[in-house]
Amino acid sequence: MKNSGSVVLNQLMSPSSVNLKLKSTERDGVLEELVNQVGEIAKQPEARQTLLRALHEREQLHSTGIGDGVALPHARNALVGLVDKPVIVFGRSAQGVAFGAIDGAPSKLFFLLVARTVTEHLAMLARLSRLLRDPRLRQELLAVDSVSQALALIRDAEEKL
């Protein structure tokens, strides 16, 4: 993973890491729902708490709400030993959640990034940021009806990068 071109986001996602109906109406609840979608740590309370704590610390430092209805929750540092491979969890909130985004708009699309190394972390963040600059992709992700459609949209958009 020397550059962001070598990270293939859709390979870091699976149907079980997508939640198109987040229930929470506040930031902490959304973070918890997203963490619960990380299959590898779902049955490991300590690992879940470690990830949640790292996400909360990052949000206190500076919000990961990047604007345009998007938030990219991630820990400030790589979480060595937490997961065997990098993971991206995609969550969508119909009503939107105040996430402290720079534009003040509520976040509706959430991409939780869990990486093993700083290099991986930065590559994932860079590639996802590039992908989500496309307003059409954001609109399509808001409107999509199924998990498989959401994953296909991301795969197709990524192939065009």
Backbone as CSV, one residue per row, in Angstrom:
resi,resn,N_x,N_y,N_z,CA_x,CA_y,CA_z,C_x,C_y,C_z
1,MET,0.822,-1.183,0.000,0.000,0.000,0.000,0.868,1.250,0.000
2,LYS,1.523,1.486,-1.079,2.428,2.626,-1.128,1.709,3.920,-1.479
3,ASN,0.631,3.824,-2.257,-0.129,5.040,-2.573,-1.610,4.726,-2.540
4,SER,-2.429,5.772,-2.582,-3.871,5.569,-2.438,-4.450,4.774,-3.600
5,GLY,-3.741,4.701,-4.706,-4.223,3.932,-5.846,-4.214,2.443,-5.581
6,SER,-3.444,1.989,-4.585,-3.363,0.563,-4.332,-4.424,0.085,-3.336
7,VAL,-5.204,0.999,-2.782,-6.288,0.627,-1.880,-7.555,0.519,-2.706
8,VAL,-8.228,-0.623,-2.625,-9.505,-0.783,-3.321,-10.588,-0.824,-2.248
9,LEU,-11.301,0.293,-2.129,-12.261,0.465,-1.043,-13.326,-0.613,-1.012
10,ASN,-13.859,-0.954,-2.175,-14.965,-1.910,-2.149,-14.513,-3.304,-1.700
11,GLN,-13.203,-3.561,-1.716,-12.707,-4.833,-1.189,-12.622,-4.804,0.342
12,LEU,-12.734,-3.607,0.919,-12.666,-3.455,2.372,-14.066,-3.400,2.983
13,MET,-15.065,-3.551,2.113,-16.463,-3.496,2.553,-17.139,-4.821,2.220
14,SER,-18.175,-5.144,2.977,-18.966,-6.338,2.705,-20.415,-6.010,3.035
15,PRO,-21.348,-6.852,2.587,-22.748,-6.572,2.922,-22.969,-6.415,4.428
16,SER,-22.226,-7.149,5.241,-22.417,-7.050,6.695,-21.837,-5.761,7.276
17,SER,-21.055,-5.027,6.483,-20.490,-3.766,6.976,-21.262,-2.551,6.450
18,VAL,-22.482,-2.796,5.994,-23.320,-1.704,5.482,-24.633,-1.668,6.270
19,ASN,-24.998,-0.475,6.728,-26.261,-0.277,7.438,-26.951,0.938,6.828
20,LEU,-27.989,0.706,6.043,-28.690,1.795,5.362,-29.772,2.434,6.238
21,LYS,-29.926,1.951,7.466,-30.985,2.482,8.345,-30.459,2.722,9.752
22,LEU,-29.490,3.624,9.865,-29.007,3.975,11.199,-30.173,4.555,11.994
23,LYS,-30.284,4.149,13.244,-31.410,4.587,14.074,-31.067,5.803,14.924
24,SER,-29.810,5.943,15.286,-29.402,7.001,16.219,-29.624,8.391,15.649
25,THR,-29.931,9.307,16.547,-30.139,10.701,16.145,-29.036,11.602,16.694
26,GLU,-28.044,10.990,17.369,-26.915,11.782,17.868,-25.598,11.058,17.596
27,ARG,-24.517,11.832,17.617,-23.198,11.357,17.204,-22.731,10.081,17.912
28,ASP,-22.796,10.062,19.240,-22.287,8.910,19.971,-23.028,7.626,19.614
29,GLY,-24.334,7.732,19.429,-25.128,6.572,19.041,-24.753,6.062,17.656
30,VAL,-24.516,6.994,16.739,-24.097,6.610,15.384,-22.753,5.886,15.449
31,LEU,-21.823,6.429,16.206,-20.506,5.781,16.324,-20.653,4.358,16.854
32,GLU,-21.514,4.190,17.840,-21.728,2.859,18.410,-22.339,1.907,17.366
33,GLU,-23.330,2.383,16.630,-23.942,1.538,15.592,-22.913,1.123,14.549
34,LEU,-22.074,2.068,14.136,-21.055,1.765,13.125,-20.050,0.746,13.663
35,VAL,-19.600,0.937,14.895,-18.642,-0.003,15.501,-19.255,-1.402,15.578
36,ASN,-20.549,-1.481,15.867,-21.220,-2.781,15.958,-21.276,-3.499,14.616
37,GLN,-21.025,-2.796,13.520,-21.027,-3.401,12.176,-19.657,-3.983,11.807
38,VAL,-18.646,-3.735,12.640,-17.315,-4.300,12.372,-17.337,-5.742,12.857
39,GLY,-17.610,-6.657,11.924,-17.815,-8.067,12.268,-16.697,-8.687,13.074
40,GLU,-15.490,-8.324,12.756,-14.322,-8.933,13.388,-14.268,-8.700,14.906
41,ILE,-14.841,-7.593,15.360,-14.776,-7.293,16.792,-16.148,-7.314,17.468
42,ALA,-17.171,-7.743,16.736,-18.546,-7.704,17.248,-18.695,-8.446,18.578
43,LYS,-17.981,-9.553,18.754,-18.113,-10.356,19.970,-16.937,-10.146,20.924
44,GLN,-16.240,-9.023,20.762,-15.093,-8.714,21.621,-15.330,-7.364,22.305
45,PRO,-15.948,-7.364,23.473,-16.287,-6.102,24.143,-15.095,-5.160,24.324
46,GLU,-13.919,-5.716,24.677,-12.761,-4.837,24.884,-12.345,-4.153,23.588
47,ALA,-12.334,-4.910,22.506,-11.943,-4.337,21.216,-12.948,-3.278,20.779
48,ARG,-14.235,-3.555,20.992,-15.262,-2.566,20.630,-15.069,-1.287,21.433
49,GLN,-14.799,-1.433,22.737,-14.597,-0.256,23.587,-13.347,0.515,23.176
50,THR,-12.293,-0.205,22.806,-11.050,0.443,22.351,-11.327,1.289,21.117
51,LEU,-12.058,0.725,20.159,-12.379,1.452,18.934,-13.287,2.645,19.239
52,LEU,-14.308,2.435,20.033,-15.221,3.533,20.390,-14.483,4.671,21.089
53,ARG,-13.621,4.315,22.036,-12.857,5.328,22.771,-11.977,6.125,21.804
54,ALA,-11.319,5.417,20.872,-10.455,6.089,19.892,-11.267,7.022,18.993
55,LEU,-12.465,6.601,18.622,-13.330,7.440,17.771,-13.790,8.685,18.538
56,HIS,-14.164,8.509,19.805,-14.588,9.650,20.620,-13.448,10.650,20.789
57,GLU,-12.243,10.126,21.040,-11.078,11.013,21.194,-10.844,11.816,19.921
58,ARG,-10.990,11.169,18.783,-10.790,11.841,17.489,-11.850,12.928,17.285
59,GLU,-13.080,12.636,17.619,-14.161,13.616,17.447,-13.958,14.820,18.369
60,GLN,-13.408,14.587,19.579,-13.160,15.693,20.499,-12.055,16.595,19.967
61,LEU,-11.104,16.006,19.283,-10.007,16.755,18.693,-10.529,17.647,17.564
62,HIS,-11.282,17.054,16.661,-11.870,17.775,15.529,-12.888,16.857,14.874
63,SER,-14.046,17.377,14.542,-15.097,16.548,13.952,-14.639,15.915,12.644
64,THR,-15.109,14.699,12.415,-14.830,14.025,11.145,-15.964,14.259,10.147
65,GLY,-16.898,15.150,10.495,-17.932,15.560,9.544,-17.277,16.475,8.521
66,ILE,-17.175,16.020,7.276,-16.414,16.777,6.270,-17.293,17.696,5.434
67,GLY,-18.602,17.692,5.697,-19.512,18.546,4.934,-20.212,17.783,3.835
68,ASP,-21.137,18.458,3.172,-21.936,17.831,2.108,-22.670,16.587,2.596
69,GLY,-23.007,16.560,3.894,-23.758,15.426,4.429,-22.924,14.186,4.684
70,VAL,-21.591,14.322,4.705,-20.701,13.168,4.845,-19.854,13.287,6.108
71,ALA,-19.675,12.159,6.788,-18.738,12.073,7.915,-17.871,10.835,7.716
72,LEU,-16.600,10.961,8.050,-15.646,9.860,7.912,-15.034,9.535,9.277
73,PRO,-15.827,8.965,10.183,-15.282,8.657,11.505,-14.079,7.715,11.397
74,HIS,-13.036,8.073,12.107,-11.825,7.252,12.140,-11.029,7.631,13.373
75,ALA,-10.194,6.727,13.805,-9.332,7.012,14.951,-8.187,7.897,14.486
76,ARG,-7.615,8.623,15.415,-6.510,9.517,15.079,-5.280,8.731,14.655
77,ASN,-5.078,7.592,15.280,-3.930,6.750,14.973,-4.411,5.383,14.509
78,ALA,-3.535,4.665,13.827,-3.864,3.302,13.415,-4.070,2.458,14.671
79,LEU,-4.966,1.499,14.583,-5.277,0.652,15.732,-4.644,-0.723,15.505
80,VAL,-3.375,-0.808,15.801,-2.605,-2.029,15.575,-3.188,-3.171,16.391
81,GLY,-3.412,-4.304,15.730,-3.888,-5.493,16.417,-5.389,-5.574,16.613
82,LEU,-6.116,-4.546,16.265,-7.566,-4.555,16.475,-8.287,-5.384,15.412
83,VAL,-7.850,-5.239,14.182,-8.437,-6.004,13.075,-7.306,-6.657,12.275
84,ASP,-7.642,-7.746,11.584,-6.644,-8.453,10.775,-6.440,-7.802,9.417
85,LYS,-7.475,-7.105,8.950,-7.373,-6.400,7.668,-8.157,-5.102,7.795
86,PRO,-7.836,-4.096,6.974,-8.574,-2.840,7.079,-10.056,-3.051,6.777
87,VAL,-10.887,-2.230,7.400,-12.338,-2.361,7.273,-12.954,-0.983,7.053
88,ILE,-13.967,-0.941,6.189,-14.785,0.260,6.043,-16.233,-0.140,6.298
89,VAL,-16.878,0.602,7.194,-18.297,0.397,7.472,-19.032,1.606,6.900
90,PHE,-20.087,1.340,6.136,-20.901,2.413,5.573,-22.247,2.427,6.280
91,GLY,-22.616,3.583,6.796,-23.914,3.747,7.423,-24.635,4.952,6.843
92,ARG,-25.959,4.864,6.797,-26.752,5.974,6.260,-27.872,6.309,7.241
93,SER,-28.057,7.598,7.447,-29.111,8.095,8.320,-30.081,8.911,7.483
94,ALA,-31.341,8.509,7.467,-32.341,9.216,6.665,-32.553,10.643,7.167
95,GLN,-32.592,10.817,8.501,-32.884,12.139,9.050,-31.651,13.021,9.181
96,GLY,-30.472,12.408,9.171,-29.250,13.190,9.350,-28.944,13.397,10.822
97,VAL,-27.671,13.562,11.123,-27.212,13.697,12.499,-26.255,14.881,12.577
98,ALA,-26.452,15.729,13.577,-25.520,16.842,13.785,-24.165,16.236,14.146
99,PHE,-23.170,16.480,13.312,-21.872,15.842,13.504,-20.741,16.857,13.539
100,GLY,-21.107,18.126,13.656,-20.077,19.160,13.732,-19.352,19.393,12.424
101,ALA,-20.038,19.166,11.313,-19.415,19.347,9.999,-19.092,20.812,9.757
102,ILE,-18.085,21.032,8.967,-17.594,22.387,8.693,-18.680,23.280,8.071
103,ASP,-19.594,22.671,7.284,-20.652,23.464,6.652,-21.920,23.541,7.516
104,GLY,-21.878,22.906,8.696,-23.021,22.954,9.607,-24.170,22.037,9.227
105,ALA,-24.074,21.385,8.070,-25.155,20.501,7.620,-25.098,19.168,8.369
106,PRO,-26.270,18.565,8.622,-26.259,17.254,9.272,-25.625,16.212,8.346
107,SER,-24.979,15.229,8.958,-24.366,14.143,8.180,-25.380,13.026,8.004
108,LYS,-25.433,12.504,6.789,-26.337,11.401,6.471,-25.583,10.167,6.000
109,LEU,-24.393,10.377,5.443,-23.559,9.279,4.950,-22.326,9.166,5.842
110,PHE,-22.128,7.988,6.405,-21.022,7.764,7.337,-20.151,6.625,6.838
111,PHE,-18.864,6.857,6.813,-17.909,5.816,6.454,-16.909,5.700,7.597
112,LEU,-17.017,4.626,8.362,-16.095,4.358,9.460,-14.888,3.630,8.890
113,LEU,-13.696,4.149,9.154,-12.462,3.531,8.678,-11.702,2.930,9.845
114,VAL,-11.311,1.674,9.698,-10.483,1.011,10.703,-9.280,0.431,9.967
115,ALA,-8.100,0.962,10.286,-6.879,0.539,9.598,-5.883,-0.039,10.593
116,ARG,-4.934,-0.821,10.058,-3.905,-1.424,10.908,-2.638,-0.583,10.972
117,THR,-2.412,0.224,9.925,-1.196,1.043,9.889,-1.540,2.460,9.467
118,VAL,-0.664,3.389,9.748,-0.875,4.780,9.357,-0.946,4.892,7.838
119,THR,-0.097,4.171,7.134,-0.090,4.208,5.661,-1.438,3.773,5.098
120,GLU,-1.953,2.664,5.622,-3.262,2.156,5.208,-4.339,3.191,5.495
121,HIS,-4.280,3.726,6.698,-5.259,4.704,7.172,-5.313,5.916,6.224
122,LEU,-4.155,6.468,5.927,-4.091,7.652,5.061,-4.542,7.336,3.638
123,ALA,-4.167,6.161,3.145,-4.566,5.762,1.788,-6.086,5.608,1.695
124,MET,-6.688,4.979,2.705,-8.143,4.801,2.727,-8.847,6.151,2.778
125,LEU,-8.364,7.023,3.658,-8.961,8.342,3.836,-8.874,9.162,2.549
126,ALA,-7.722,9.143,1.906,-7.521,9.914,0.681,-8.432,9.414,-0.436
127,ARG,-8.497,8.105,-0.602,-9.296,7.537,-1.693,-10.788,7.768,-1.462
128,LEU,-11.228,7.588,-0.238,-12.642,7.797,0.086,-13.019,9.267,-0.091
129,SER,-12.149,10.159,0.336,-12.407,11.595,0.169,-12.553,11.957,-1.301
130,ARG,-11.678,11.403,-2.123,-11.766,11.665,-3.568,-13.080,11.164,-4.145
131,LEU,-13.457,9.980,-3.757,-14.682,9.360,-4.249,-15.911,10.195,-3.885
132,LEU,-15.940,10.676,-2.635,-17.123,11.362,-2.126,-17.204,12.826,-2.531
133,ARG,-16.229,13.310,-3.274,-16.330,14.676,-3.814,-17.407,14.756,-4.891
134,ASP,-17.760,13.613,-5.465,-18.735,13.560,-6.558,-20.157,13.701,-5.998
135,PRO,-20.821,14.837,-6.279,-22.172,15.041,-5.734,-23.162,13.980,-6.219
136,ARG,-22.956,13.468,-7.433,-23.881,12.459,-7.952,-23.791,11.164,-7.125
137,LEU,-22.578,10.770,-6.785,-22.414,9.561,-5.971,-23.093,9.753,-4.605
138,ARG,-22.896,10.913,-3.998,-23.533,11.167,-2.695,-25.055,11.060,-2.816
139,GLN,-25.622,11.666,-3.869,-27.076,11.612,-4.074,-27.550,10.173,-4.277
140,GLU,-26.800,9.422,-5.077,-27.181,8.028,-5.347,-27.110,7.187,-4.073
141,LEU,-26.104,7.432,-3.235,-25.988,6.681,-1.982,-27.129,7.020,-1.030
142,LEU,-27.622,8.245,-1.086,-28.760,8.637,-0.254,-30.050,7.962,-0.726
143,ALA,-30.146,7.671,-2.021,-31.388,7.161,-2.597,-31.427,5.640,-2.732
144,VAL,-30.296,4.989,-2.643,-30.205,3.551,-2.917,-31.088,2.743,-1.955
145,ASP,-31.675,1.650,-2.470,-32.622,0.850,-1.689,-32.011,-0.374,-1.033
146,SER,-30.906,-0.870,-1.572,-30.366,-2.122,-1.041,-28.864,-2.028,-0.797
147,VAL,-28.412,-2.903,0.070,-26.991,-2.985,0.399,-26.184,-3.309,-0.852
148,SER,-26.668,-4.259,-1.655,-25.918,-4.647,-2.862,-25.821,-3.483,-3.844
149,GLN,-26.879,-2.667,-3.943,-26.826,-1.481,-4.809,-25.807,-0.474,-4.287
150,ALA,-25.766,-0.283,-2.973,-24.813,0.654,-2.374,-23.387,0.215,-2.681
151,LEU,-23.103,-1.066,-2.491,-21.761,-1.581,-2.758,-21.411,-1.462,-4.246
152,ALA,-22.390,-1.702,-5.107,-22.160,-1.589,-6.552,-21.868,-0.139,-6.942
153,LEU,-22.585,0.804,-6.349,-22.341,2.224,-6.633,-20.903,2.619,-6.273
154,ILE,-20.470,2.174,-5.108,-19.106,2.499,-4.659,-18.085,1.843,-5.570
155,ARG,-18.312,0.572,-5.918,-17.394,-0.137,-6.820,-17.312,0.574,-8.170
156,ASP,-18.463,0.917,-8.740,-18.485,1.573,-10.047,-17.805,2.941,-10.009
157,ALA,-18.074,3.712,-8.958,-17.471,5.035,-8.825,-15.961,4.903,-8.685
158,GLU,-15.543,3.895,-7.963,-14.109,3.689,-7.747,-13.402,3.302,-9.033
159,GLU,-14.065,2.528,-9.865,-13.465,2.118,-11.143,-13.232,3.319,-12.049
160,LYS,-14.004,4.383,-11.854,-13.865,5.590,-12.688,-12.788,6.544,-12.173
161,LEU,-12.282,6.310,-10.954,-11.251,7.196,-10.391,-9.988,7.168,-11.217
